[in-house]
Amino acid sequence: MITKKTINDIVETSRIEEVVGDFVNLKKRGANLLGLCPFHNEKTPSFTVSPAKNIYKCFGCGKGGDPVNFIMEHESVSYPESLKYLAEKYGIEIEETQTSQAHKEEQQKLDSLYVLNQYARDFYHQQLLQTDIGKSVGLSYLKNRGFTDETIEKFGLGYAPKDKDAFTQNAKRNGFKGQQLKKLGLTSKYDSDFFRDRVMFTIHSVSGKVIGFGGRIMSKNVKAPKYVNTPETEVYNKSKVLYGAYFAKRAIRKSDECILVEGYTDVVSLHQGGIENVVASSGTSLTVEQIRMVKRYTQNMKILYDGDSAGVKAALRGLDLVLEQDMNVKVVMLPEGEDPDSYLQSVGSEAFKEYIESQANDFILFKSELLFQEASGDPVRQAAMIKDIVASIAKIPDPLKRSLYIKECGHLMKVEEEILMNEVNQIVTKSVHQAEDQRKKDQRQYARKKAAEKAENLPSDPGNFPPDAPPPYLMEDEAYDIDGGAAPPPQSLRRRPAAANSSEYQEKDIIRLLITYGGQQFNPENNDITVAHFILSNIEDVLDDFDNDLYQRVAQECLDLTIDGTPITPEYFIQHEDKDFRRLAIDVLQPEFEMSPQWLERHDLPLRSQPMPDANFNLDSISSIYWFKLRKLDKLIERNKASMKKAIDEKTGEEDVMKAMKIHQKLMEIRKDIALKLNTVIVR
């Protein structure tokens, strides 16, 4: 197991903006950073990163945490693997204590797939550089393509030997099992190598893990596909992967543009030529998942097509998916007979960059010109072409963009804008109605499911509802943004509205102060008193009377920590073993709205009547306690009124009535005194 000291070093060193920035394009907004959430599909950024608090929070799906939690969620890895990832990123040496054999076996089982893929990568790379057949066949091919030793090493290029089971036998001799090899698609069901006599291209995840391979055949005149990829596995899903994304993500963010090509060699060649913001779809049509991956880094995509590509029109039809994701798409047709690799080798990097910049055409306009030329002189084909273009324009979510495209296309095709606008509006309206019908259908299905579970008295986890179904905290007639992908808040925060006499709001404010400032000194002149000590000493007698069970548990734990002398810090709760504690901590530490720093930084206008919000915890604590007590008093008053009414109705005696009236008078006096201290008016 990783030692506590190492864990502390990793947690203290890791910076959330740097860790998240490897996967999400973040932009400055006040004191925070904002980007598109990597955990759910959204069109408007709601994913917030707070460098000051070292946490992230998505206000769309509710996910949040620290750098360790982000890697666990994003990469779907265990806690130790997340720590190791961050340790490698920041150059921290891992110290581990001895672990049991059972723990080692369990950890090896979790890591084995990535470990085996890395082993395969090293094997193929070694075959390329250190064997005669690898050098004469694979390395000579790569050198003829102009690839340098540095490029070959960077991309982990390799060679799979011709022998039937060379890799399989080698892997087994080194302790890997046949079942693992088959699970990753490295070995066929007949125990032979899946890749043979092929130049190997290593496929990485966005974080750099080896997840699969692509192989180009070297043999000639054989009836076999030119390229083959690793089959679908637990770690490799072709529809979610873009070749080269790991090496391109920083350049994509820097240039605010992603260049998409078709093949592995195109990516490698362009990278070597200094054009690093390039990825490949590996010969498949773009998928929604791949588009969303790109959108994390930029909204601008430039697609390069071979000059003699016969499938350009078919490929263009698939690009409607890109428009649906509100991406800006441009198309570049290379000179006839050229592909990105060959053309770069022919003209050089600078001329290549100038060409793709000058020849980039807007996708919609490019498609319109291409189809219009083909349909010239044929009214029937022209009408079909116009409907095709209109269907693409209707995919664009932004109405302003749609109107501009309609204007340009109307001018190009000599069709009145009003006609095109009507066609687009019909398609958009139909799409909206279909989405609404689907939403209602999902709601009905979900309601029936919950009713069935309730009838059968089956345990149900509210967090595991279908991704497109309405979450349980929505009423049947409430809207649910399926298209936006908004997900429910954490289960611990998913509650019905509090009753009129509930004090949950005040309880949560108490908890906010304990988690955020509990360890701060309440009075600088008395170092023995912390904010937590002050608050808890004032509410200790009512800890068992909280309306919200989660808030009560947090307050009780803070009391235990205070008694033990353990510091109360935000990090303690962010890294808490209870997931509800962690989620609540992120919720209170990263509110959706914060005071703008511009008043102080730009206008030099600090608050005059009190300290700035982050330094105002003393007054906040006093105010919060008063409001908390006020709400508890309201509940006592209501209970006493009920007792008084019962005594009057049941005629239990004048003594009981007088006693209740005296209690009521005393409670009202206390209530009035607290109201004066709060400088508020209580209406009854």
N, C-alpha and C positions, 0 to 999 in steps of 0.2 A: 504494500500500500504506500501511497505517496505521503511523505511526512507532513505534519501540520505546518512546520516552518516553511517548507517548499510551497504549500498551498497558499500561505499568507503572502509569500514573496510574489507569487503569480497574480493573486488578486490585487495586491497593492500596485504592481507594475503595469498591469493591463489597463489600457485606456480604451473606453468604450467607443470613442469616435474613430480610433484607428482600427479596432477590430471590426466594427460594423462597416467602416469605410472600405474594407476589402471586398464587400459584397453589395453595398448599396450606395448609390450616388446621393450624397448628402449636400444640402445647401444651407447656408447660414440663415437663421431666423431669430433675431434677438440674441438671447444668451444660449439658445439651443440650436440644434441642427435638424433639418427636416428632409424626409425622403419617402419614396414609395415602399410600403411594407413588403418584405420578402416572404411573409408567411400567408398572405391572402391577396387576392387580386383587387386592386383599387385604382381608380382613375385620378383621384385627388389625394395628394400626400397627407397621411395622418400618422406616419411613423416618426416619432420624436426621439432624438438622442440628446441627453444632457451631459456634456463634458464635466460640468461642475459636480454633479452627483454621481457620475460614472455609471449611468443606467440608461436603458432604452424603454420606450413605452409606445405601443400602437393604440391609438384611440379608435381604431376601426375594429380590430379583432380582440383587443384586450391583452395581447401578449406583452410581456415586459420582463426585465431582469438586468443582470450585470453581464460583463464580457463572457464569463464562464457559461452562464445560462444561454447567452445568444449562440455560442458555438454548439452547445448541446442541441438546441432547437433547430438551428439552421442546417447543421451537418448530420443530425440524427445520430449522435454519438453518445457514449456514456460519460459520466462525470469525470472519471480518470482520463479518458481520451481527450476531453475538452481541455483539461488542465495541461496535458502533454502538448496539445496543439499550441496553446498560448505560451507554454514554456519554450517551445522551439521558435516561435515568432519573436520572443523577446530575449532569447539567448540565456534562459535560466536553466541551471543544471538541476535535474530531477533527483531528489533523494528519496529512496524507497525503503520501507521496513520489510522484513521477511514476511512472506505471505504463505498461506497453506497451499498444499498441492491442489485442493479443490478450487480455491480461488484462482490459482494460476490457470487451471484448465478452463474455468468459466470465462476468464478474461481472454484467453487465447481463442476461444470459440467466437467471442464477439469481434475480435480483431483479425481473425484468420483470413477472411475474404480479402481485405485490403492488403494484408501481409503477403498473401499468395500472388495477388496481382502485381505487387511491387517486385516480388521474386521473379515473376515471368518477365517483367520489364527488364530487369537486370540480366536475365538469361539471354533474351533476344539481343540486347545491347552488346553483351560479351561475345555472342556468336558473330555479330557484325564486325567487330573490331579485332577479334583474336583468333578467328578460324580462317583457314585458307578459302573455303567455299564462301564464307561470309564476306571476305574481302573482295574476292574475284567477282561475285555476283551482286550482293547487296550494296557493299560500300562503293563499288565502281559505278553502280546505277545512281546512287546519291551524289557522288562526285560529279558525274556527268550532268546532273541537274543543277550543279553549281553550289551545292550545300557545303558549308565549311565545317571543320571539326567542332567549332563552338556551337554551331546551330544543331548539329547531330546530337551533341551532348545535351543541350538545352531542352530539346523536344523528346529526348529519350528514344531516338530512332533505333531500330534493330533489324535483325534478320532471323526468320524461322527456318531451320534447316530442312532439307528434303526428306530426311529419314522419317519413317512411319511414326515412330513414337519417341524421338530423341528428347523432346522436352518432358513428356510424361514420365519416362523412366528416370530422368535426371531429378525431377521434382519429387518422385517417390523415394529416391535414394536420400533425399534431404529432408525426409520426414513428412511430406505432404501426402494426404490420402486421395485415392482415386475419386471418392465421392465429392471431395472439395473441388478437385480439378474439373469434374463434370458439371458441378453446380455453377462454376464460373465460365463454362463454355470453352475452357482451354483444352479439354480432352473430350473426344466423341464418346458415344455410348459403346463403341467397339474398342475402346482403350487406345485409340490412335490420336495423334495430335490434330487439333482443329486447324491450326495454321501450319502450312508446310510450303517451303520454297517461296516465301513471301517477304518483302520488305515490310517491317512492322512500324506502325505509327501508334504511339502511346496516347490514350485518351484519358484526360484528367478531369476531375470534378472542379468546380469553381474554387475550391479551397486547396487544390493541388494533389489530392489523392488519386492514385492510379485506379481507374474503374473499368477500363476495357481497352480493346485494341482494334485497329483497322489494319488489314494486310493487303498489299498489292502483289499480285502474282508475278513471278519472274520467268516462269516457263512460257514458251511460245507454242502456238498451235495446239493448245489443249482446250478441251471443252469445260472450262471452269470460269466463273465470274472473275473479272479483272480485280475487283475489290470485294472483300468480305469483312464484316464486322463481328465483334463479340455478340453472341445472342443476348437477349434480355436476361438479366440476372437481378439478384437482390440489390446490387449496387450500381447497375448500369441500366438505365431506361433511356433508350435512344431518343425518344420524343422530348426529353427534358435536358438533353446535353447538346452543347455546341462545341465543336472541336476548336481548341485554341483559346477558349474563354478565360482559362486560368492565366495565360500569359498576356491576354489582351485587355483585361478589365481596367487596369490603371490607365492605359492609353485611351481607352474608350471614354472614360470619365474626363480625362484631360482635354481631349479633342472635341468632346460632346458629340461624337458620331461613331457609329459602328458600321464597318464595311463587311458585307456578307459575300462569301465566295462559295464555290461548290465543292472543292476537293481539299484533301489534306496537304498536297504539295503546294497548292496555291497559298494556303495559310503560312506554311513554313517559309516559302520563298519571299512573300511580302514582309514577313517579320524580319527576315535577314536583310531585306532591302530598306529597313527603317520604317516600314508602314506597319505598326504594331497593333492598331485598333481594328484587327481583322479576325473573323471567325468563319467557320464553315458548318453547314448543315449536313455534311457527309452524304450528299447526293439525295437527300430526302426533302420532301416539301416541308416548309416551315410549320411548326406546331404552335399552339397558343402558349404552351409552357416555355418554348424557346424564345418566343417574342417577349414574354413577360420577363425572362431572364435579362434580355438586352435592355428592356425598359427600366430596370433597376439602375442602370448606369447612364442611359441617354434616351431621348425620345426621337433621335434622328438616326435613320438607317439608310445606307447606300448599298445597293445590290449590284454586283458585277456579273454580267452574262457574257459567255463566250460569243465571239463574233459569228460563229456558224452553228449556234445552238438551235436545234430544230424544235426544242420544247419550250421556247420562250413564252409563247401565248398560253400554253397550259400552266406554266409556272406563274404567270401574271395573274391568272384566275385565283390561284391560291393565296395571293397577297392581300386579298380582302380581309383576311384575318388580322393583318398588320394594321389596316385602317380601323378595324373595330377596337383595337387597343389604343387608338388615338396617337399613333406614331406618325412621324413625318418621313415619307419614303421617297427616295430617288433611285432611278435606274440608270445604269451605264452599260451601253453596248460596246464591247471591245471590237477592234478592227477584225474583219473577216479572217478566219483561220487562226485566230489568237485566243489563248486563255490567259488568265492573270499571270501565271508563272512564265509562260513563253514571252508574253509581251513585256513584262518587266525585264527579263533577260535581254530582250532585243533593244529596248530604248533607254534602260537605266531608271533609277529610282525617281529622280527629279522630273524627267519627262513623263513618267508614269503618273506621278501625283498631279501634274498639270493637266494631263489628259482626263483623268477621272473627275477632276474638279470642273473642267470646262464642258465636258460631255454629259454631266449628270442632268437628267431630266426628271421632272416631277412625275411620280408614278401614274397618277390619273391622266395627266396630259399626254404622257408617253403612250399609255394604253389607248387613249382616244385617237391619237394620230395613227398608230399602228393599225387599229381596226378600221378606221375611216378610209385609209388608203386601200385596204383590201376590199372594202365594200363599195368603192367608188363606182357610180353608174348603175348600181343595183338597189332600187328603193327597198325591196324586201329585206335584203341583207343589211342595209343601212338602218332600218327600223329595229332589227334584232340587235345590231351593234349599239344603238342608242340605249336600248333597254339594258344591255350589259353594262354600259358606262354608268347609267343612272343607278343600277343596283350597287355598284361599287361606291358611288358618292353617298348613297344612303347609309353605308356602313360607318361613315365618319360621325363620331359622337358630337363634335362641336358644330352647332348650327351656323356659326359665322364662317367656318371653313367650308361647310357645305354650300353656302350661298356664293362664296367666291369661286368655288370649282364649277358651280352651275353657270356662272357668268362666263368663265373662260371657255368651258366646253360648248356652251351655246354659240359663242362667237366662232369657235373652231368648226363646229358641225353645221353652222348656219341654221340653228333651231332656236325659236323664241324661248327666252329664259322662263317665261311663265309656264310654258308647257313642261319644260324640264322640272321646274319647281313643283308643279302639281304631281308629276310622276314620283319624284323623290318623297314628297309628303305622304303620298299614299303608301309607299313602302315603309316609311318610318312609323306611320300610324298603325299599320298592320303589325309591325314588329313589336310595338309597345303593347298592343292588345294581346298578342301572343304571350309576351312576358308576364303580363298581368294575369292572364288565364292560368299560366303555369304556376305563378306564385300562389294563387288561390287553391289550385290543385294540391300543391305541396303542403299548404296549411291544413287542408282537409285531411290529407293522408297522415300528417303528423299528429293532428288532433285525434284521429281514429286510433293511431298507434298508442298514444298516451292513455286514451280511454280504455283500450284493451289491457294495457299493462296494469292500470289501476284496478280494473275488474278482476284480473287474475291475481292481484296482490303481488306482482312481481317487482323485485328491486329494479330501480331505474336510475341511471346516471344522467342527469340533465346535460352534462357536457358532451355526451356522445350522440347527439341528434344528427340526422343527415345534414351534410354541408349546405344544401339548398333549401332546407326546411326552416320554418320560423322557429327561433329559440323559445324556450318555455317562458321567458319573462315577457313575451309579447302577447297581447290579447288577440283573439281570433280576427278582429277587424283592423288590427294595426298593420302598417306597411312594413315590409322587410326588403331591404335592398339586395336582391339576388345578384343583379348585374354588377353592383359595386363590390360584392363579395364581403360585405360587412358581417363580422362574426360577433357572437355574444360576448359580454364581459365575463370575467372569471366567475366560476361557480360560487366562490365565497362572496362575491359582490352581487350575485344575481338574486335579488329579493323583491318581493312585492313592495309597493309604496308603504311607508310607515304609517301607522294609525295616527289619528289627530293628536292623541295624547302621548305618542311615543317620543322617547328622547334619543333615538338612534342617531340623529344628526349631531347632537351635542356629544354623544358617546364617540362618534367617529372623529370629531374635532379633538377630543381628549387623546385619542389614539394617535392622531396625526402629530400632535405635539410630543408624545412619548417616543414615537419612532424617529421623528426628525430631529428633535432637540433634547431628548431624554438625558443624554450624557453631558449637556452643556451646564455650566455653572449658573445657577439661578441668580445668585447675588455675588458679584465679584469680590465683595468684602468678606464673604463667608464661604470658603472653598469646600466646606463639607456639605453644602446644600446644592443638589442638582435640580434641574427642571423636573425630572422624574420623581425625585424625593419630595419636592414641593407639591406637585399635583397629587401624587398617590397618598400623601399624608392627609390631604384634604378630602379625598373621596374613598379612603380605605373602608369606611364603614358601610358603603353602598356598592362595593365591588360585586357582591352577589345579586344585586338588583338591576344589572344591565339588561336592556331589552334585546340586545344583539349578542348572541352566544360567542361569535368570533371576537368581537371587540372585548368581551369580558375575559376571554382566554388570554388575549394579548396583554390586557391590563394586569391580570394576575401574574403572567410571566415577568412583566416589568417589575412588579412588586418583589417577586422572588429574586430577580437579578439585583435589585437595589439592596435587599437584605444581605445577599451574598457578597456585595461589593463588586459585582461584575459590571463593567462599563456597558451602558446602553447606547448602541450606535446604529445608524441606518444599515451598515454592512451586516450587522448581526441578523437583522430580519430579512435582508435581501438574500442571504445565504442560509436561511433557516431550513431545517429539514421538513417542516410542515409547509406544503405548497400553498395553502390558504394564507399563511403568514407572509410568504414571499409575495404573493399577488397583492395582498393588501398593502404591503410596504411600498411596492412600485406604484400602486394607485395613489397613495397619499404623498409620496415623494415627488411624483411627476403629475401635478394637476394639469388639466387641459388648458387652463388660462393662467397666465402669470403677468405680473406687472412688467411693463416694457422697460428695458434698461435705458432707453433713449432719453428719458427725463433727466437722468443723471449724467450719462456719457456724452450726449449731444448738447443738451440744454443747460446742464449744471443746475438742475432744480431738484434737490433732494427733498424728502418729506421734512416738514418743519415741526409738526406737532408730536411726532413719534419717530423712533428709529426706522430704517428701511426694513422691508418685510423679513429678510433673512436674519436680521439682528433684533427683531421685535418679539422674541419668544417669551420674555418676561411678562409684558403686558398681555400678550396672547394667552398665556397660561392663566393669569388672573381672570381675564374676561371669560375664557372657556370654562373655568371652574364655576363662576357665577351663573353662566347660562345653563350649565349642566345641573347645578343645584336648583335653579329656577324651574327647569322641566321636571325634576324629581319632586319638587314642592307641588307643582301642578297635579301630579299623580296622587300625592298624599291628600291634597285638598279634595280631589274628586272622590277618593275613597272615603274620606271623612264625611263628605256630603251624602254619599250613599248610606253610610251608617246612621247619620242624623235622620234621613228620610225613612229608613227602616224603623228607627225607634219611634218616630212620629206615627207611621202607618200602623205599626203593630202595638202601639200604646204600651211600650215596655216600662214606661215610667219617666217622670219629669227629670229625674236625676241623670239618666242616660242622655236625654236631649240636651240638658245644660252642659254636660261634660263635652259633648260633641261640639256645641256652640263655642265653648271656651277654646277648644283645640283649633277650631276654624279661625277664631279671632287671632290666636297666636300665630298660626301658619300665615295668615294674611299680613300680619305685622312683619314677619321675617321676609315674606315675599316682597313687600313694599320696600323694605330696607335694601334688599338685593337689587331691586329695580332702580333705586336711587343711585346705587354704586355703579350700575350699568348705564346710568343716564338715559333710561328708556321709560316709556309709558306703557302700562299694562291696562288694556281695556277689558272690562268685564260686563 
